[in-house]
Amino acid sequence: MAKLKITQVRSVVKRDGRQRRIVAALGLRRMHQTVEHDDTPQIRGMLNKVHHIVKVENA
C-alpha cells in the first residue's frame, strides 16, 4: 500500500475544535513535524478537512 508523508505547515491556534482533533489524530503535535500514514480513504478524508494546515507528499 502507498504511503503518505504528512507535514504540519500551519498552526492550529485559532482553528475550531474539529480541525484541532483531526490534526492530533493524524499524530501531529507541532509545526514542521512529519508523520507517515498508509494512503487510505479514511486518511484522505481527514486530509481534505485540514488541507490548508498540512502538506502531503508521496513517500
C-alpha positions as CSV (number, residue, x, y, z in Angstrom):
1,M,0.0,0.0,0.0
2,A,1.2,3.5,-0.8
3,K,2.5,5.7,2.0
4,L,1.9,9.4,2.5
5,K,4.2,11.9,4.2
6,I,2.1,14.5,6.1
7,T,3.8,17.6,7.4
8,Q,2.1,20.3,9.5
9,V,2.9,23.7,7.9
10,R,0.4,26.0,9.8
11,S,-0.6,26.3,13.4
12,V,-3.8,25.0,14.9
13,V,-4.2,28.1,17.1
14,K,-7.4,29.9,16.3
15,R,-8.8,26.8,14.5
16,D,-12.1,25.2,15.5
17,G,-12.0,22.1,17.7
18,R,-12.8,19.6,14.9
19,Q,-9.7,20.7,13.0
20,R,-7.5,20.5,16.1
21,R,-8.8,17.0,16.8
22,I,-8.1,15.9,13.2
23,V,-4.5,17.2,13.3
24,A,-4.0,15.4,16.6
25,A,-5.5,12.2,15.3
26,L,-3.0,12.3,12.4
27,G,-0.3,12.2,15.0
28,L,0.9,15.8,14.5
29,R,1.8,17.7,17.7
30,R,3.9,20.7,16.5
31,M,4.8,22.7,13.4
32,H,7.0,21.1,10.8
33,Q,6.6,17.7,12.3
34,T,6.2,14.9,9.7
35,V,4.4,11.6,10.0
36,E,3.8,8.7,7.6
37,H,0.4,7.0,7.1
38,D,-1.0,4.5,4.6
39,D,-3.0,6.0,1.8
40,T,-6.5,5.0,2.8
41,P,-9.9,6.7,2.2
42,Q,-10.1,7.5,5.9
43,I,-6.8,9.3,6.0
44,R,-7.6,11.1,2.7
45,G,-10.9,12.3,4.2
46,M,-9.1,13.7,7.2
47,L,-6.6,15.4,5.0
48,N,-9.4,17.0,2.9
49,K,-10.7,18.6,6.1
50,V,-7.3,20.2,7.1
51,H,-5.7,20.6,3.6
52,H,-4.9,24.3,4.5
53,I,-2.9,23.2,7.6
54,V,-0.8,20.3,6.3
55,K,1.4,19.4,3.3
56,V,1.0,16.0,1.7
57,E,3.7,14.1,-0.3
58,N,4.0,10.6,-1.5
59,A,6.5,8.6,0.5
